[in-house]
Amino acid sequence: MKRVLVITYYWPPSGGSGVQRWVKFAKYLPQEGWEPVIYAPEGADYPSLDQTMGADLPSSLEVIRHPIWEPYAVYRRLMGGSKTSQGPVTEISSGRKTWKQKLSLWIRANLFVPDPRVGWVRPSVKFLKKYLEEHPVDVIVTTGPPHSVHLIGQKLHRALGTPWIPDFRDPWSRMYYLKYLPMLPCVKRRILHQEQSVLDECTTVLAVTPVVREQFMERTATPVAMITNGYDAEDFASPAPEADGFFNLSHTGLLASDGNPRALWKVLGEMAGADREFRDKLRIRLSGKVDREILEDIKTEGLEDNLTLLGYVDHPGAVAEQRLARVLLLPLRNDPDYSPILPGKLFEYLAARRPILGIGQEDGAMARVIADASAGDTFDWNNRIGIRGYLERAWEEFKNSGDVPATTGDIEKYSRRNTTAALAELLEKTTKQQ
């Protein structure tokens, strides 16, 4: 088989959405004639751990690691916190900042360019040059964020000439939260230059959403491909949890204050106040880290008794929660620059076959996918009329039949087997471009 070196920061035992894309690619690539070799950090300071994430990876998978120095441990000591402290979901864009937090953001923005994992670049290049001389591969893939990993691939590509694909799971210079960083103009220019040199020097660019692909195509003559995230049908092969008789509105994953769906809580509070049966049956089930402001707003609307906080759950637990929902909640960050982003959980929401209530840009990338799959609807953050109408229809279905009808749209193109087949085709094509 041909070999592909995948350079990634997130890898099991890391939890969260950042690890899933390449874990699933690594699972299915051997069936497409490609042997993945994973390069990941040793001693990484992952925000969450999930021991189940790599459970179905091939036992023969080669994973090589090299130590990384993490500045976040120093940051927590300065802030007086610990890894388990309940800070904001997004340190950059969530909540008010103390002077210490403002200072730390300035240091992060201007001394660690393009991101705090940049210190892993130089030792990784030295280590991987030696490795690749002894164990050559046909293609190198770097997957970010953190986008500093693309600098590793760039230096290896320059030194060895191996075809190289940078995989952008999120935008780089256009990522929505960068505008909240107190970044010096010269640093902004440096990041733009780094990004442009990566786009121009690589063999093929890989994006995960149509809008990001279009943005990159406007900036470089390098071929730009797109492979979305997806769902693994094997994760949904077992029977769904038995319905518990409640009208469960569920969200899995991070829920940040800059995506707080206040109109949703307001609507639910009004409906609960007007309908005793609705109040008795309603359950708001939140799995994962939730910002304090969101919990305060839910309580303000009188919904504290309807709230179930599950904390962090592992991946199988998250899938079970998605399938137990009667309606799945998917609020995006309330920021115009978030429009091109497709949250990874969207595709597992589709596979759960529960109707989705999206809250975000009504013409954004997420809204298009939901509409195309006939999987629900998306409303603006302030569209209380639309949100209420959607929930009232779902509630009537639930009252009349004990359930909300499952979605039945065609989502097969998002299966991990199909996205991996597309990746294998791209890898093959890239080896011929060099």
C-alpha positions in Angstrom: 0.0 0.0 0.0 1.0 3.6 -0.5 1.8 5.5 2.7 0.5 8.9 3.9 2.0 10.7 6.9 -0.6 12.6 8.8 0.7 15.4 11.1 -1.9 16.3 13.6 -2.0 17.9 17.1 -5.3 16.2 18.1 -5.1 12.5 18.5 -6.5 10.0 21.1 -6.6 10.2 24.0 -7.8 13.7 23.0 -11.5 14.1 23.1 -13.6 16.7 21.3 -14.5 17.3 17.7 -11.0 18.1 16.5 -9.8 14.5 16.6 -12.6 12.7 14.9 -12.0 13.6 11.3 -8.6 11.9 11.0 -9.4 9.1 13.4 -12.1 8.0 11.0 -10.0 8.6 8.0 -7.3 6.4 9.6 -9.9 3.7 10.3 -11.0 3.4 6.7 -8.0 4.4 4.6 -6.4 0.9 4.6 -9.6 -0.4 2.9 -8.8 2.1 0.1 -5.3 1.0 -0.4 -3.5 3.6 1.8 -1.5 3.0 4.9 -1.7 6.0 7.3 1.2 6.9 9.6 0.2 9.3 12.4 2.5 11.9 13.9 1.1 13.4 17.1 2.5 15.2 20.1 3.7 13.5 23.3 2.6 15.2 26.4 0.0 17.4 24.8 -2.3 19.5 27.0 -5.6 18.4 25.6 -8.7 20.3 27.0 -10.7 17.0 27.2 -9.8 13.3 27.1 -11.9 10.5 25.7 -10.5 7.0 26.0 -13.1 5.6 23.6 -12.1 7.8 20.6 -9.5 5.4 19.2 -11.2 2.1 20.1 -11.9 1.1 16.5 -8.6 2.1 15.0 -6.6 -0.7 13.3 -4.2 -2.4 15.8 -1.5 -2.2 13.1 -1.8 1.6 12.8 1.6 3.2 13.2 1.6 6.2 15.6 4.8 8.1 16.2 5.1 10.8 18.8 7.5 13.6 19.7 7.4 15.8 22.9 5.7 19.2 22.8 6.0 22.1 25.2 2.6 23.5 26.1 2.3 27.1 27.3 -1.2 26.6 28.5 0.0 24.9 31.7 2.0 28.1 32.4 -1.1 30.2 31.6 -3.2 28.3 34.1 -0.7 28.8 36.8 -0.7 32.5 36.1 -4.5 32.6 36.2 -4.6 30.5 39.4 -6.7 27.8 37.9 -6.3 24.1 37.0 -7.1 21.9 34.1 -10.5 21.1 35.6 -11.4 24.7 36.4 -14.7 25.9 35.0 -13.5 28.7 32.8 -15.3 30.0 29.7 -15.8 27.7 26.7 -13.8 30.0 24.4 -11.1 31.9 26.3 -10.7 34.4 23.4 -14.3 35.4 22.7 -16.3 34.4 25.7 -17.0 36.5 28.7 -15.5 39.6 30.3 -11.7 39.6 30.8 -9.6 40.4 33.9 -6.4 42.3 33.4 -4.5 39.1 33.7 -6.6 37.5 31.0 -6.1 40.5 28.7 -2.4 40.4 29.3 -2.3 36.6 28.5 -4.3 37.2 25.3 -1.8 39.9 24.2 1.1 37.5 24.8 -0.7 34.6 23.0 -1.5 36.9 20.1 1.9 38.5 19.6 4.5 36.1 20.9 3.1 32.8 19.7 2.7 33.2 16.0 0.6 31.7 14.4 -0.6 29.9 17.6 0.6 28.6 21.0 1.7 25.3 19.5 4.3 26.9 17.2 7.1 25.7 19.5 6.4 22.1 18.2 7.4 23.1 14.6 11.2 23.1 14.8 11.7 19.9 16.8 9.1 18.1 14.7 10.8 19.1 11.4 14.2 17.8 12.7 12.6 14.5 14.0 10.5 13.9 10.9 13.3 14.6 8.4 15.2 11.7 9.9 12.1 9.5 10.1 11.2 10.1 6.4 14.7 9.4 5.2 14.4 6.0 6.8 10.7 5.4 6.2 9.6 7.4 3.1 5.9 8.1 2.4 4.1 9.0 -0.8 2.2 12.1 0.6 2.3 14.3 3.7 -1.0 15.7 5.2 -1.0 18.4 7.9 -4.4 19.0 9.5 -5.1 22.2 11.5 -6.0 23.9 13.7 -3.6 24.5 15.2 -2.4 25.9 11.9 1.2 25.9 13.0 1.3 22.2 12.0 1.1 23.4 8.3 4.5 25.0 8.9 5.9 21.5 9.7 4.6 20.2 6.4 5.9 23.2 4.5 9.4 22.8 5.7 9.4 19.0 5.0 8.0 19.7 1.5 10.8 22.2 0.8 13.5 19.9 2.1 12.3 16.5 0.7 9.9 17.4 -2.2 7.3 15.0 -0.9 3.8 15.9 -2.1 1.9 17.8 0.7 -1.7 18.6 1.4 -2.7 21.0 4.2 -6.1 20.1 5.5 -8.0 23.1 6.9 -10.7 21.9 9.3 -11.3 25.6 10.1 -10.3 28.9 8.3 -7.0 30.4 9.2 -6.6 34.2 8.8 -10.4 34.5 8.5 -11.2 32.5 11.6 -13.9 34.5 13.5 -12.3 34.7 16.9 -9.0 36.3 15.6 -10.6 39.7 15.6 -10.9 39.4 19.4 -7.2 39.0 19.9 -5.2 42.3 20.6 -2.9 41.5 17.6 -0.3 43.9 16.4 -0.6 44.9 12.7 2.8 43.4 11.9 1.6 40.1 13.4 -1.5 40.1 11.3 0.6 40.6 8.2 2.9 37.8 9.3 0.0 35.3 9.7 -1.4 36.4 6.3 2.0 35.8 4.8 2.3 32.4 6.4 -1.1 31.4 5.2 -0.4 32.6 1.7 2.9 30.8 1.4 1.2 27.5 2.6 -1.5 27.9 0.0 1.0 28.7 -2.8 3.7 26.1 -2.0 1.6 23.0 -1.2 0.6 20.4 -3.8 -3.1 20.5 -3.1 -5.2 22.5 -0.6 -8.0 20.6 1.3 -11.0 22.5 2.8 -14.0 21.1 4.7 -16.7 23.6 3.5 -17.7 25.0 0.1 -17.3 28.6 1.3 -13.8 28.1 2.6 -12.9 26.3 -0.6 -14.2 29.3 -2.7 -12.2 31.7 -0.5 -9.0 29.7 -1.0 -9.6 29.4 -4.8 -9.7 33.2 -5.0 -6.3 33.4 -3.4 -4.1 30.8 -5.0 -3.4 28.9 -8.2 -2.9 25.7 -6.3 -5.7 23.2 -6.7 -8.2 23.4 -3.9 -10.3 20.3 -3.0 -13.1 19.9 -0.5 -14.1 16.9 1.7 -16.6 17.6 4.4 -16.6 16.0 7.8 -19.1 13.2 8.2 -20.5 10.4 10.3 -19.5 6.8 10.9 -22.5 4.5 10.2 -20.9 2.0 12.6 -21.4 4.4 15.5 -25.1 4.3 14.8 -25.5 0.6 14.1 -26.9 -0.4 17.5 -30.6 0.2 18.3 -31.4 3.7 19.4 -32.1 4.3 23.1 -35.7 3.7 24.0 -37.7 7.0 24.2 -38.1 8.1 27.8 -41.5 9.9 27.3 -40.0 13.4 27.6 -39.9 16.1 25.0 -36.1 16.2 25.0 -34.3 19.2 23.4 -30.7 18.2 23.3 -27.3 19.6 22.5 -23.9 17.8 22.6 -20.5 19.5 22.7 -19.3 23.0 23.6 -22.0 25.7 24.1 -20.3 29.1 24.3 -21.7 32.4 25.5 -21.0 34.0 22.1 -23.5 31.5 20.6 -26.1 31.9 23.4 -29.5 31.4 21.8 -31.4 33.8 24.0 -34.5 33.8 21.8 -34.7 30.0 22.2 -34.7 30.2 26.0 -37.3 33.1 25.8 -39.6 31.1 23.6 -39.3 28.0 25.7 -40.0 30.0 28.9 -43.2 31.5 27.2 -44.4 28.1 26.0 -43.8 26.5 29.5 -45.6 29.4 31.2 -48.6 29.0 28.9 -48.9 25.2 28.8 -48.5 23.1 32.0 -48.2 19.8 30.0 -45.4 21.3 28.0 -43.6 22.4 31.2 -43.9 18.9 32.7 -42.6 17.1 29.6 -39.9 19.5 28.5 -36.3 18.5 29.1 -33.3 20.6 28.0 -30.4 18.2 27.9 -26.9 19.7 27.6 -23.8 17.4 27.2 -20.4 19.1 27.4 -19.1 22.3 28.7 -21.6 25.2 28.9 -20.8 28.8 29.6 -22.2 30.3 32.8 -24.2 33.0 30.9 -26.2 30.4 29.1 -27.2 28.7 32.4 -28.1 32.0 33.9 -30.4 32.8 31.0 -32.1 29.4 31.2 -32.8 30.0 34.9 -34.0 33.5 34.2 -36.7 32.1 31.9 -37.9 29.8 34.7 -36.6 26.6 33.1 -34.1 25.5 35.8 -36.2 22.5 36.7 -36.3 21.5 33.0 -32.5 21.6 32.6 -30.4 18.4 32.7 -26.6 19.1 32.7 -24.7 16.0 31.8 -21.1 17.5 31.7 -18.6 15.9 29.4 -19.6 12.6 27.9 -17.5 10.3 25.8 -18.2 9.8 22.1 -20.6 6.8 22.4 -22.4 8.7 25.1 -22.8 11.8 22.9 -24.2 9.6 20.1 -26.7 8.1 22.5 -27.8 11.5 23.6 -28.3 12.6 20.0 -30.5 9.7 19.4 -32.5 10.1 22.6 -33.4 13.7 21.6 -36.8 14.5 20.1 -35.3 17.8 18.7 -31.5 18.4 18.4 -30.3 22.0 19.1 -27.5 23.4 17.0 -26.8 27.1 17.8 -23.8 28.6 16.1 -21.5 31.4 17.3 -23.3 34.7 16.7 -20.7 36.2 14.4 -20.9 36.9 10.7 -17.5 35.3 10.1 -18.8 32.0 11.4 -21.1 31.6 8.4 -18.7 29.4 6.3 -18.1 26.9 9.1 -19.8 23.5 9.4 -19.6 22.2 13.0 -18.5 18.6 13.1 -21.4 17.5 15.2 -23.8 18.5 12.4 -23.1 15.3 10.5 -23.6 13.1 13.5 -26.9 15.0 14.1 -27.9 14.0 10.6 -27.1 10.4 11.2 -29.1 10.4 14.5 -32.1 11.1 12.3 -33.7 13.5 14.8 -35.0 16.8 13.5 -32.5 19.7 13.9 -33.3 23.2 15.1 -30.4 25.3 13.8 -29.8 28.8 15.1 -27.5 30.9 13.0 -27.2 32.5 9.6 -30.2 31.5 7.7 -28.2 31.5 4.4 -25.0 30.1 6.0 -23.2 26.8 5.2 -25.0 24.9 8.0 -28.4 26.1 7.0 -27.7 24.8 3.4 -26.7 21.3 4.6 -29.7 21.0 6.9 -32.1 22.1 4.1 -30.4 19.8 1.5 -30.8 16.8 3.8 -34.4 17.7 4.8 -33.2 17.4 8.4 -34.8 20.4 10.0 -34.6 24.2 9.7 -32.3 27.1 10.7 -33.4 30.4 12.1 -31.6 33.7 12.9 -30.7 34.2 16.6 -33.4 36.8 16.9 -36.1 35.0 14.9 -38.4 34.2 17.8 -41.4 33.7 15.5 -39.7 31.2 13.4 -38.2 29.3 16.4 -41.5 29.2 18.2 -43.4 28.0 15.1 -40.8 25.2 14.7 -41.1 24.1 18.3 -44.9 24.3 18.4 -45.1 22.0 15.4 -42.7 19.5 17.0 -44.6 19.6 20.3 -47.9 19.0 18.5 -46.4 16.0 16.8 -45.1 14.7 20.1 -48.4 15.2 21.9 -50.3 13.4 19.1 -48.0 10.5 18.5 -45.5 10.4 21.4 -42.7 11.2 19.1 -41.4 13.7 16.5 -41.0 12.0 13.1 -37.5 10.9 12.2 -35.8 12.6 9.3 -35.3 10.6 6.1 -33.2 12.7 3.8 -30.3 11.3 1.8 -27.1 11.8 3.8 -25.0 8.9 2.4 -22.5 11.3 0.8 -21.4 12.3 4.4 -20.7 8.7 5.5 -17.1 8.2 6.6 -16.6 5.4 4.1 -17.6 7.7 1.3 -15.5 10.7 2.5 -12.5 8.4 3.0 -13.0 7.1 -0.6 -12.9 10.7 -1.8 -9.7 11.3 0.3 -8.0 8.2 -1.2 -8.8 9.5 -4.7 -7.4 12.9 -3.8 -4.2 11.3 -2.3 -3.8 9.3 -5.5 -4.3 12.4 -7.7 -1.8 14.4 -5.6 1.0 11.9 -6.0 0.6 12.3 -9.7 0.7 16.1 -9.6 4.2 16.3 -8.2 
